[in-house]
Amino acid sequence: MSSEQFAKALAAYAASGETRLADVTRRRAEQIVQAARRRVYATRQASSGPSRLAESLMVEPLPDARGYQVITRAPHARFVEFGTRHMAARPFLTPAVAEVRDRPEKLPGGDT
């Protein structure tokens, strides 16, 4: 194998690694959204219907295309997460991140 062929093979391997890492990162962000939604719904009354907060949680690519972020379009999300002087905090996102962070992730190729 020539050095040029080796360089091309190495670049292709690095690109495939970045793709796999991006897939894992996106999957983790989606797991965080699902865990946060479960937490929001767990604190609501059963008959209260859909939650604007829970349904507004979504995964969005970062502007630099090097990862993903969990966002919400609900303006009251920060008040629910952190509370106010009139309302106790009902964290949903921070515990969801901790829950997902502590789960082992299966990587493509069979590694954990």
Protein Blocks (a to p, Z undefined) as FASTA:
>chain_A
ZZklmmmmmmmmmmmmmmmmmmmmmmmmmmmmmmmmmmmmmmpcfklopafklmmgccdd
dfklpaccdddfbfklmmmmnopfkbccddfklmmmmmmmmpccddehhiZZ
